[in-house]
Amino acid sequence: MPYVPVLPVRPHAMDAYGSLTPTRQRDITPLWNLPPRPGAAAPALATAVRKDLGAVSRVQRHSTAWIDAPFADETQVAVLADVLDEYCTFGTLQPVTGPERSRLQQTMSLESAARGGRGIGIRVRVTREWDAEAAEAVRALLTRAEPGVRVDLLLDMGGVLADRPDAGKEALRALDALIPLAFWRSASVLSGGFPRVRAEMLDQGLREEPRWDWALWHEIVRSRREYVPLLTYGDYGIQHADAIAQVPDPDRKGGPDWGFLRYTTEQHFVMSKVLHSGAEKTAFNRAATREIVELTDFRGPTAGAGESWLRGCAQGEGNTGAFQKWLSVGNVQHLAYVAHTLRQR
């Protein structure tokens, strides 16, 4: 069963995906998200997006993936579409559209999918209750696709935490309405269960937070709907679901003096506070990695690049990292673990 992580086009996510073995990469079909660039003029926008797509294409050279620009405003759609079309027609990327997108964006994505021949992702967002009218919007969108274009359903539930106890029921309502609309090549359920983390949450050492997205997936599987075998699991990984919407700030300097390591287990996200600077940084951070390495659920350094780095850091090897490294390690461990878990089922 393939795994569909929702990933930002950011260095830490691309480093993580690129650190996976080729076998693991083939088990994963990412949904890459270009960052918002509000107010960017056409030449600068095209240059930045071309750079982003070149970086994604280099790590995605062995298999296909989806590429989306969910935050582009109407003035940017045409510029983005021209650049995206090049990579979707001649590269390994597949375009994405959705019922709430502008008609121009939908048209350009459908045309790009027809030229590229790899298909198109239809991303349907359900961040609160399911809106039955969305099904009619999807139906109308599908009627505009060329007959030979293969379509993939990307049901995006957004952030799913304790404050959305009915998210599983809403996902099933959406799937009940959407699955009959097309001969979907695949249908993925995407959701984000990672919490917003505050410093005080980590003051008592290791902290465990439930994987609400994983629980949602199992609720869907237990429903025994006829379409369940068609479904694939997806998540927002080891960041809050809103992280993909962060605006890049190349001039930003500094930041908090602390961060945190992440480790994914069967039922929980485990977090451990680490320091970004200060005289105690090295000793403090190595102690934090040892706490993770000593977990009963720690899979050992041969499980992947994430576990290997954590074990090495705990044993005094190399440096203890900074924000980018901590995100990359958390990402690669999570990606490898989820892909491994799904492969065993």
N, C-alpha and C positions, 0 to 999 in steps of 0.2 A: 504494500500500500504506500503510494507516494505521500510525502509530507510537504505542506505548503506554508512556509513561514512568511510573514509579512515583514519585509526588511527595508530599512531606510537606505538610500544610496549615500552612505557615509563610510569613511575609511574603516571604522571598527567592524561594521557588518561585512564589508567586502573582504577584509583581512580574515575574518572568521570563516566565511564560506570558502575562501581560497585555501584555508588551512585544513579543510576536510580531505580525506582520502578520495580518490576518484570514485570508488565504490559508494561511499556515503553521498557524494555529490549527485550520483545518479538516482539516489533514493529521495532526493529533495528537488522540488520545483518552486523556487522562490517567487514571491510577488514583490518586486522591487518598486520602491516609491521615491520618485524624485522629490527633493525638498521644495517647500514654497519659496518663491523669490518675488515677493510683492514689490511692484513698482520698477522691476528691472526692465531696462530698455531692450529693444529687439536684438541689437548686435551683442550686447553683454549677455543676454539670456541665452542666445544661441551658442555662444562660446562656452558658457558654463555648463549647459546641458550636454553639449557634445563631449566635453571633458568627462562629465559624469557617465555618459553612456559608453565611452571608450573604456573607462575603468570597470564598469559592470561587465562589458563584453569580454574583457580579458579573463575575469574569474569565471565567466559563464560559458567559456568556449566549448566545453564538452557536452553541454546539454541545454535544452530550452528553458526559458523562464518568462514570466510576465513582467512587463514594464508599465508603470502607471504614473501619471502626473495629476494626482487628485486635487491639488491645490492651485492649479493654474487658473487665472482669471480669464475672462473672455478675450481680453486684448492680447493674451499670450498664447492662446490655443493654436493659431495658425503657425506661429514661429516654432512652437514645440512640435507640432505635427510634422512639419517638414524635416526636422532633425530626427524625430522618432521613426519616421517612415524609412529612412535610410537603414537604420539598424534592424527594423522589423522585416524589411524586405530582403536584405542581404545577410543579416546576422542571425543570432539564435533567440532573439527576443520577440515576444508576442504582445500586441497592443491590448489595451484594456479600455472599456467604456462602461457606461452605466445609465440607468433610466433617468437619473437626475442631472446628467451632464447636458451641456448645450447641444443643440442640433448640429452645429458645426463640428464640435469635438466628436460626436457620435459618427457623423458622416466620414470624417477623415480617418477615424479608427477603423471603421468597417472597410473603407477602401484600402487602407494599409494591410488589413488582414487578408483581403482578397488577393492583393499582389504578393504578399509574403507566403501565403499558402500554409501557414502553421496554425492558424486559428486565432480566436479572439476571446478574451476574458470578459464576461459580463458581471461587473461588480455591483452587487445590490446591498446597500447598507441598511441595517436594522439596529439602530442605536437605542431605540426605546421599544414601543410596541410595534408589531407588524401592521403595516398599512395595506389593506387589501387592494387599494388603487395602484399600488406599485406593480402588481402582477400585470395589469393592463398596460402600464408603461413599458414593462419588459417585453410583453407580447408585441407591442407596436415597434419597439426597437428591433426585435428579431425579424420582423417581416421585411426590414430594409436590408438585411444581410444577403449577400450573394448566395445562391443555392449550395455552392460547394464549400462555403466557409464553415469550419468546425467551431462549435461554441462550447465554452467552459463556464459553468456557473461558479461565481465567487461570492458566496453568501457571507457578508462581513457584519458580524455582530458587534464590532467595536469592543470597548472595554466591558468586561464581564467580571464584576466583583461581588461582594456580599450584598451590595445595594441593588442588585438585579436578580432576585431569587427566581423570577419567572423567565429568565433569558432562554432556558432550554425549551419551554413551551412556545415562546415566540419564534424560536428558530424552527421548530416543527411546523408551526402555522405557516411560516414563510416557505419552507420546503414543500409542504403539501400543495401550496398554490403555484410554486415556480417549477417544480420538477415536470409536471405534465405539459409545459409550454414548448418543449423542444426535445430533440434527441441529443441531450447533453453528452459531450465526449467525457466530461468529468464534472463533478459537483463537489466543491470544497466548502467546509464550514470554518470560518476564521473568527477568532476571538482573542481578546487579550486579558490575561488574568494576573499580570504582574502589578503590584500596588505602587502607589506613589510613596516614596521612602523619605522619611524625615529622620534627622539625626537622633532624636530621642528614641526612635524605634530600635536603635542598635546599641544603646548604652549598656545593655545587660548581657552583651556577648551575642552569640549566634541567635538569629531569629528565623522562625519558620512561618511562611505565609501559604495558605492553601492555593493550589492550582485550580482556580475556578474555571478556567477555560477547559481544562482536562475533564473536570466534573461535568461540564455542559456537554462535551463530546460523548461521554458515557451515558448521559441521559438520552441523547439522541439514539445511540446504538441500542439501548434497552427498549426503545419504543417499538422495535421490530417492524418498522415500516418496510414496505416492499422495496423501496429505493435505497435502503441503508447500504447494501453492498456497493452501490455506485459512489457513495460518499467518501471523501478524503478529509483528513484532519489538517487544520492549519491554526497557527497562533501568531501572536505578536512578540513571541520570544521573551527576553529578559529585560524588557523595558515596558513602561506603561504605554498603553495603546496610543496616547496622545503624543508620544515622543516623535513619531514620524512627521508631525506638523510643526516641529520646531524650525524656526527660520535660521539659516546659517549666518553666523556673525564672524567674518574673517578678522575683524579688528578686536574681538573680545580677548582680553588678557586677564589672567588670574582666575579666581573662582573659589569655591569653598576649600577649606584645608582638609577635608575628609571626603572619602568616597566609600564604596562597598564592593565586596566580591559577591558573586552570585553562583549558586550551585543548584541544579535541578535534580530532584529525586522523583519517585513515582507519584507522590501526593503533594509535595511541597516545593516552593522556592526557598532555599536557605540563603541567608545573607549574613555577611560578617563585615564589620566596619574596618576600614583601613585609612591610613593617613597619607595626605599628599605631600606634606613637608614637615619639617621639625626634626629635632635631634632624636626623638623617639621613633621616627618613622620606620626605619629598617626592622628594629626589634619588634615593634608593635605589629607590623604587617606580616612578618614571618610567623608570629604567634597566631595571627588571624587565619593564615593559610593552614597552619597545623590543626586548628579546630575543624576545618573543613575536611582535611585529609583523614582525620580520626573519626569522621562520621561512619556509622555502620553502613550507610548507603554509598560511600565513596567507592567508585568502580575500579580504581587503580590506574597507574600511569600508562598502561597499555591500552586503555579504553579510548584515548584520543589526545589531541593536542592540548585541550583544556586541563584534563587531569594531569598530563605530563608537566605542564607549567606549574600547577598548584603544588604537586609533589616536590618539584625542584626548588621552588621558592621556600617551601616549608623546611627543606633540608639545607638551606643556605646558598643555593645556586643562583647566580645572576643577580639582577636587581629586583626590587619588589614592585616595580611598575608604577603607572600613573593612570589617569582616567581612561585614556584610549586603550591601554593594555587591559585594564580590568573589564571594560566592556567587551573587548575582543575575546578574552578568555571565557567570560560568561556566555557569550554568544556561541562560540564553537563547542563548548561543553553541552549547552542546551540543544543545539542543532543535532549533534552526534547522538546524544542520548535519546531524543524523541524519535529520530529516524531508526535507531536500533530498536526501541520499544515497539514501534509500529511494525517493523519487519518481523518481530517475533509473534505477531498476532495473526 
